[in-house]
Amino acid sequence: MKITIPKDFPVRPLKRNQPAEDRATCGTCGLSWDDAIPTSLTPAPAARCPFEEFHDYEPPKLTRAQKRENARRAGHARQTLEAYAEITDIGEDDETTLCDMLADMMHLLGREAVEGRVFMAAEHYEAERRGEE
């Protein structure tokens, strides 16, 4: 995939051998960036490609079984979100509750010293969306 990043874009792709403190590479476009440099698009290690808006993305063709499995996964997440809302008694909308739950999960990952799992989870999600379970 050949993409062009505008010169005024806040994140610059790294050159092939350019040193970086925390090199991250997108599995879709193949571009790399230094995830240790905070920008408006990458305020913290993002586990997402800052160049996504330039991806020429075509949705994957999933089988019915793959679509059902992803719907089942989304159902589990919905149940988890509802349980979290009940446990915390936040009383906010779903979007705020989701953000709070994800933030709390990140606290757990930090306590368990497995922060890199956020990136792995994003990779699993993308693989499942592509039907590469």
ROSE-4610 file (N, C-alpha, C; in Angstrom, 1 decimal, always signed):
// ROSE-4610
residu = [M/M/M/K/K/K/I/I/I/T/T/T/I/I/I/P/P/P/K/K/K/D/D/D/F/F/F/P/P/P/V/V/V/R/R/R/P/P/P/L/L/L/K/K/K/R/R/R/N/N/N/Q/Q/Q/P/P/P/A/A/A/E/E/E/D/D/D/R/R/R/A/A/A/T/T/T/C/C/C/G/G/G/T/T/T/C/C/C/G/G/G/L/L/L/S/S/S/W/W/W/D/D/D/D/D/D/A/A/A/I/I/I/P/P/P/T/T/T/S/S/S/L/L/L/T/T/T/P/P/P/A/A/A/P/P/P/A/A/A/A/A/A/R/R/R/C/C/C/P/P/P/F/F/F/E/E/E/E/E/E/F/F/F/H/H/H/D/D/D/Y/Y/Y/E/E/E/P/P/P/P/P/P/K/K/K/L/L/L/T/T/T/R/R/R/A/A/A/Q/Q/Q/K/K/K/R/R/R/E/E/E/N/N/N/A/A/A/R/R/R/R/R/R/A/A/A/G/G/G/H/H/H/A/A/A/R/R/R/Q/Q/Q/T/T/T/L/L/L/E/E/E/A/A/A/Y/Y/Y/A/A/A/E/E/E/I/I/I/T/T/T/D/D/D/I/I/I/G/G/G/E/E/E/D/D/D/D/D/D/E/E/E/T/T/T/T/T/T/L/L/L/C/C/C/D/D/D/M/M/M/L/L/L/A/A/A/D/D/D/M/M/M/M/M/M/H/H/H/L/L/L/L/L/L/G/G/G/R/R/R/E/E/E/A/A/A/V/V/V/E/E/E/G/G/G/R/R/R/V/V/V/F/F/F/M/M/M/A/A/A/A/A/A/E/E/E/H/H/H/Y/Y/Y/E/E/E/A/A/A/E/E/E/R/R/R/R/R/R/G/G/G/E/E/E/E/E/E]
num = [1/1/1/2/2/2/3/3/3/4/4/4/5/5/5/6/6/6/7/7/7/8/8/8/9/9/9/10/10/10/11/11/11/12/12/12/13/13/13/14/14/14/15/15/15/16/16/16/17/17/17/18/18/18/19/19/19/20/20/20/21/21/21/22/22/22/23/23/23/24/24/24/25/25/25/26/26/26/27/27/27/28/28/28/29/29/29/30/30/30/31/31/31/32/32/32/33/33/33/34/34/34/35/35/35/36/36/36/37/37/37/38/38/38/39/39/39/40/40/40/41/41/41/42/42/42/43/43/43/44/44/44/45/45/45/46/46/46/47/47/47/48/48/48/49/49/49/50/50/50/51/51/51/52/52/52/53/53/53/54/54/54/55/55/55/56/56/56/57/57/57/58/58/58/59/59/59/60/60/60/61/61/61/62/62/62/63/63/63/64/64/64/65/65/65/66/66/66/67/67/67/68/68/68/69/69/69/70/70/70/71/71/71/72/72/72/73/73/73/74/74/74/75/75/75/76/76/76/77/77/77/78/78/78/79/79/79/80/80/80/81/81/81/82/82/82/83/83/83/84/84/84/85/85/85/86/86/86/87/87/87/88/88/88/89/89/89/90/90/90/91/91/91/92/92/92/93/93/93/94/94/94/95/95/95/96/96/96/97/97/97/98/98/98/99/99/99/100/100/100/101/101/101/102/102/102/103/103/103/104/104/104/105/105/105/106/106/106/107/107/107/108/108/108/109/109/109/110/110/110/111/111/111/112/112/112/113/113/113/114/114/114/115/115/115/116/116/116/117/117/117/118/118/118/119/119/119/120/120/120/121/121/121/122/122/122/123/123/123/124/124/124/125/125/125/126/126/126/127/127/127/128/128/128/129/129/129/130/130/130/131/131/131/132/132/132/133/133/133]
x = [+0.8/+0.0/+0.9/+0.7/+1.5/+0.6/+1.0/+0.2/+1.1/+0.5/+1.2/+0.7/+1.7/+1.4/+1.6/+0.7/+0.9/+2.0/+2.8/+3.9/+3.6/+2.4/+2.0/+1.3/+1.3/+0.7/+1.6/+1.0/+1.8/+2.7/+2.5/+3.3/+4.0/+5.3/+6.1/+6.5/+6.4/+6.8/+8.3/+8.8/+10.3/+10.8/+12.0/+12.7/+13.2/+13.6/+13.9/+14.8/+16.0/+17.0/+17.0/+16.0/+16.0/+15.8/+16.7/+16.5/+15.2/+14.7/+13.5/+13.5/+13.0/+13.0/+12.0/+10.8/+9.7/+9.1/+9.8/+9.4/+8.1/+7.1/+5.9/+5.6/+5.2/+4.9/+3.5/+2.8/+1.5/+1.5/+0.7/+0.6/-0.2/-0.9/-1.7/-0.9/-0.4/+0.3/+1.8/+2.4/+3.8/+4.6/+4.0/+4.7/+5.0/+6.2/+6.6/+6.7/+6.5/+6.6/+7.2/+7.6/+8.2/+7.1/+6.6/+5.4/+5.8/+7.1/+7.5/+7.4/+7.2/+7.0/+5.5/+5.1/+3.6/+3.3/+2.2/+1.6/+0.1/-0.6/-2.1/-2.7/-2.1/-2.6/-2.1/-0.9/-0.3/+0.1/-0.9/-0.6/+0.1/-0.1/+0.5/+0.6/+1.4/+1.4/+0.0/-0.2/-1.6/-2.1/-1.2/-1.5/-2.4/-2.4/-3.1/-2.2/-2.4/-1.6/-2.1/-1.2/-1.6/-1.9/-1.6/-1.8/-3.1/-3.9/-5.1/-6.0/-6.1/-7.0/-6.5/-5.3/-4.7/-4.7/-5.2/-5.2/-6.3/-6.0/-7.0/-7.6/-8.6/-9.1/-10.3/-10.3/-11.4/-11.9/-13.1/-13.6/-13.4/-13.0/-12.8/-14.1/-14.0/-15.1/-15.1/-16.0/-16.1/-17.1/-16.9/-17.9/-19.1/-20.2/-21.3/-20.8/-20.1/-19.6/-18.6/-17.8/-16.9/-17.7/-18.7/-19.6/-20.3/-20.8/-21.5/-20.5/-19.3/-18.3/-17.9/-17.8/-17.5/-18.7/-19.9/-21.1/-21.2/-20.8/-20.7/-19.7/-18.5/-17.5/-18.0/-18.7/-19.3/-20.3/-21.1/-22.1/-21.4/-20.3/-19.6/-19.1/-18.6/-18.1/-19.3/-20.5/-21.6/-22.0/-22.0/-22.3/-21.3/-20.0/-19.0/-19.2/-19.5/-19.7/-20.9/-22.0/-23.2/-22.8/-22.1/-21.7/-20.8/-19.9/-19.0/-19.8/-20.8/-21.6/-22.4/-22.8/-23.6/-22.6/-21.5/-20.5/-20.0/-19.7/-19.2/-20.3/-21.5/-22.6/-22.3/-21.7/-21.3/-22.5/-23.5/-24.7/-24.5/-23.5/-23.2/-23.7/-23.5/-23.8/-22.8/-23.2/-22.3/-20.9/-20.8/-19.5/-18.6/-19.1/-18.3/-18.0/-19.0/-18.7/-17.7/-17.7/-16.7/-15.3/-15.2/-13.9/-13.4/-14.3/-13.8/-13.4/-14.1/-13.8/-12.4/-12.2/-10.9/-9.8/-10.0/-9.0/-8.7/-9.7/-9.5/-8.7/-9.0/-8.3/-6.8/-6.6/-5.2/-4.5/-5.2/-4.6/-4.2/-5.1/-4.9/-3.6/-3.6/-2.4/-1.1/-1.2/+0.0/+0.4/-0.6/-0.3/+0.3/-0.1/+0.3/+1.6/+2.0/+3.3/+3.1/+2.0/+1.8/+1.2/+1.7/+1.2/+1.1/+2.1/+2.1/+0.9/+0.1/-1.0/-2.1/-2.1/-3.0/-2.7/-1.5/-1.1/-1.5/-1.2/-1.6/-3.1/-3.9/-5.3/-5.8/-5.2/-5.5/-5.2/-4.1/-3.7/-4.7/-5.1/-6.1/-7.4/-7.8/-9.1/-9.0/-7.9/-7.8/-7.7/-7.1/-7.0/-8.5/-9.2/-10.6/-11.5/-11.3/-12.0/-11.7/-10.5/-10.1/-10.4/-10.9/-11.3/-10.1/-9.0/-7.8/-7.7/-8.8/-8.9/-7.8]
y = [-1.2/+0.0/+1.2/+2.1/+3.3/+4.4/+5.1/+6.3/+7.5/+8.6/+9.9/+10.6/+11.0/+11.8/+13.3/+14.1/+15.6/+16.1/+17.1/+17.6/+18.3/+18.8/+19.5/+18.5/+17.2/+16.2/+16.1/+16.1/+16.2/+15.0/+13.9/+12.7/+12.4/+12.2/+11.9/+10.4/+9.8/+8.4/+8.3/+7.3/+7.1/+6.5/+6.8/+6.2/+4.8/+4.0/+2.6/+2.4/+3.0/+2.8/+4.0/+4.8/+6.0/+5.5/+5.9/+5.5/+6.0/+5.2/+5.6/+5.0/+5.7/+5.2/+4.1/+4.2/+3.2/+3.1/+2.4/+2.3/+1.4/+1.9/+1.1/+1.1/+0.0/-0.2/-0.7/-0.1/-0.4/-1.7/-2.7/-3.9/-3.7/-2.6/-2.4/-1.6/-0.4/+0.4/+0.2/-0.4/-0.7/+0.5/+1.7/+2.8/+2.7/+3.3/+3.3/+4.7/+4.8/+6.1/+5.9/+6.9/+6.8/+7.0/+6.0/+6.1/+6.7/+7.0/+7.7/+9.2/+9.7/+11.1/+11.5/+12.2/+12.5/+13.6/+13.4/+14.4/+14.5/+15.3/+15.3/+14.0/+13.3/+12.0/+10.8/+11.0/+9.9/+10.4/+10.8/+11.4/+10.4/+9.1/+8.0/+6.8/+5.8/+4.7/+4.3/+4.4/+4.3/+3.0/+2.1/+0.8/+1.0/+2.2/+2.4/+3.3/+3.1/+3.8/+5.2/+6.2/+7.6/+8.0/+7.1/+7.4/+6.7/+6.2/+5.5/+6.2/+7.5/+8.3/+8.3/+7.9/+7.8/+6.4/+5.4/+4.0/+3.9/+3.2/+2.8/+1.5/+1.6/+0.4/-0.1/-1.4/-2.1/-3.1/-3.0/-3.9/-5.4/-6.2/-7.6/-8.4/-9.4/-10.3/-11.4/-11.4/-12.4/-13.4/-14.6/-15.6/-15.4/-16.0/-15.9/-16.3/-17.4/-17.9/-16.9/-16.2/-15.2/-14.0/-13.6/-12.5/-12.8/-14.1/-14.5/-14.5/-15.0/-15.0/-13.6/-12.6/-11.3/-10.6/-11.0/-10.5/-11.0/-12.3/-12.9/-12.2/-11.9/-11.1/-9.8/-9.1/-7.8/-7.9/-9.0/-9.2/-9.4/-10.1/-10.3/-9.0/-8.1/-6.8/-6.0/-6.1/-5.3/-5.7/-7.1/-7.6/-7.1/-7.1/-6.6/-5.1/-4.3/-2.9/-2.6/-3.4/-3.2/-3.6/-4.7/-5.1/-4.0/-3.5/-2.4/-1.2/-0.8/+0.3/+0.1/-1.1/-1.5/-1.5/-2.1/-2.2/-0.8/+0.1/+1.4/+2.4/+2.2/+3.1/+4.5/+4.6/+5.8/+6.6/+6.0/+6.6/+7.5/+7.3/+8.1/+7.4/+8.0/+7.4/+6.3/+5.5/+4.3/+4.8/+5.9/+6.3/+6.7/+7.4/+7.8/+6.5/+5.7/+4.4/+3.6/+3.5/+2.7/+3.3/+4.6/+5.3/+5.0/+5.1/+4.9/+3.4/+2.5/+1.1/+0.8/+1.4/+1.2/+1.8/+3.0/+3.6/+2.7/+2.2/+1.3/+0.0/-0.5/-1.7/-1.3/-0.1/+0.3/+0.4/+0.8/+0.8/-0.6/-1.5/-2.9/-3.4/-3.1/-3.5/-2.9/-1.7/-1.0/-1.7/-2.1/-2.8/-4.1/-4.8/-6.1/-6.1/-4.9/-4.8/-5.5/-5.3/-5.9/-4.8/-3.6/-2.5/-2.9/-3.7/-4.0/-4.8/-5.3/-6.1/-5.3/-3.9/-3.1/-3.2/-3.1/-3.3/-4.6/-5.7/-7.0/-7.2/-6.6/-6.6/-5.9/-4.8/-4.1/-5.0/-5.7/-6.6/-7.8/-8.3/-9.4/-8.9/-7.7/-7.1/-7.0/-6.4/-6.2/-7.6/-8.6/-9.9/-10.5/-10.3/-10.9/-10.1/-8.8/-8.1/-8.6/-9.0/-9.5/-11.0/-11.6/-13.0/-13.9/-13.5/-14.2/-14.8/-15.1/-15.6/-16.7]
z = [+0.0/+0.0/+0.0/-1.0/-1.1/-0.6/+0.4/+0.9/+1.0/+0.8/+0.9/+2.1/+3.0/+4.2/+3.9/+4.1/+3.9/+4.7/+4.2/+4.9/+6.2/+6.4/+7.6/+8.6/+8.3/+9.2/+10.5/+11.7/+12.9/+13.2/+12.6/+12.8/+11.5/+11.6/+10.4/+10.4/+9.3/+9.2/+9.4/+10.0/+10.2/+8.9/+8.6/+7.5/+7.9/+7.0/+7.2/+8.4/+8.4/+9.5/+10.5/+10.5/+11.4/+12.8/+13.7/+15.1/+15.8/+16.7/+17.4/+18.8/+19.8/+21.1/+21.2/+20.6/+20.7/+19.3/+18.4/+17.0/+17.0/+16.3/+16.1/+14.6/+14.1/+12.6/+12.4/+11.5/+11.2/+10.3/+10.7/+9.9/+8.6/+8.5/+7.3/+6.2/+6.6/+5.6/+5.6/+6.7/+6.8/+7.2/+7.5/+7.9/+9.4/+9.8/+11.2/+11.7/+13.1/+13.7/+15.1/+15.8/+17.1/+18.1/+18.7/+19.6/+21.0/+21.2/+22.4/+22.3/+21.1/+20.9/+20.9/+22.0/+22.0/+21.0/+20.4/+19.5/+19.7/+19.0/+19.2/+18.8/+17.9/+17.4/+18.2/+18.8/+19.6/+21.0/+21.8/+23.1/+24.1/+23.8/+24.6/+23.7/+24.1/+23.1/+22.7/+21.4/+20.9/+20.5/+20.1/+19.5/+18.3/+17.7/+16.4/+15.5/+14.3/+13.3/+13.2/+13.4/+13.3/+11.8/+10.9/+9.5/+9.0/+9.9/+9.5/+8.5/+8.7/+7.8/+6.3/+6.1/+4.8/+4.2/+5.0/+4.5/+3.5/+2.5/+1.4/+1.9/+2.8/+3.5/+2.8/+2.6/+2.0/+3.1/+3.5/+4.6/+4.2/+5.1/+4.8/+4.5/+3.7/+3.5/+4.5/+5.4/+6.5/+6.1/+6.6/+6.4/+7.5/+7.3/+8.3/+9.7/+9.7/+11.0/+11.7/+10.9/+11.4/+11.9/+11.2/+11.6/+12.9/+13.0/+14.2/+15.4/+15.2/+16.3/+16.7/+15.8/+16.2/+16.9/+16.5/+17.2/+18.6/+18.8/+20.1/+21.0/+20.4/+21.1/+21.6/+20.7/+21.0/+22.1/+22.1/+23.1/+24.5/+24.5/+25.8/+26.3/+25.4/+25.7/+26.3/+25.6/+26.1/+27.5/+27.8/+29.1/+30.1/+29.8/+30.7/+31.0/+29.9/+30.1/+31.1/+30.9/+31.7/+33.2/+33.4/+34.7/+35.3/+34.6/+35.1/+35.5/+34.7/+35.0/+36.3/+36.5/+37.7/+38.9/+38.8/+39.9/+40.3/+39.4/+39.7/+40.0/+39.5/+39.8/+39.3/+38.1/+37.5/+37.1/+36.5/+36.0/+34.8/+34.0/+32.8/+31.6/+30.5/+29.2/+28.9/+27.9/+27.5/+27.1/+26.4/+25.9/+27.1/+28.1/+29.3/+30.1/+30.2/+31.0/+30.3/+29.0/+28.3/+28.5/+28.4/+28.6/+30.0/+31.0/+32.3/+32.5/+31.9/+32.1/+31.4/+30.2/+29.6/+30.4/+30.9/+31.8/+33.0/+33.6/+34.8/+34.3/+33.2/+32.7/+32.4/+32.0/+31.8/+33.2/+34.2/+35.5/+35.9/+35.7/+36.0/+35.2/+33.9/+33.2/+33.7/+34.2/+34.8/+36.1/+36.9/+38.1/+37.9/+36.9/+36.5/+35.7/+35.3/+34.5/+33.2/+32.5/+31.2/+30.3/+30.3/+29.5/+28.0/+27.5/+26.1/+25.7/+26.6/+26.2/+25.5/+25.7/+24.9/+23.4/+23.1/+21.7/+21.2/+22.0/+21.5/+21.3/+22.2/+22.1/+20.8/+20.5/+19.2/+18.0/+18.1/+17.0/+16.9/+18.0/+18.0/+17.4/+17.8/+17.3/+15.8/+15.3/+13.8/+13.1/+13.7/+13.1/+13.0/+14.1/+14.1/+13.1/+13.0/+12.0/+10.6/+10.4/+9.0/+8.8/+9.9/+9.8/+9.9/+10.6/+10.7/+12.1/+12.7/+14.1/+14.3]
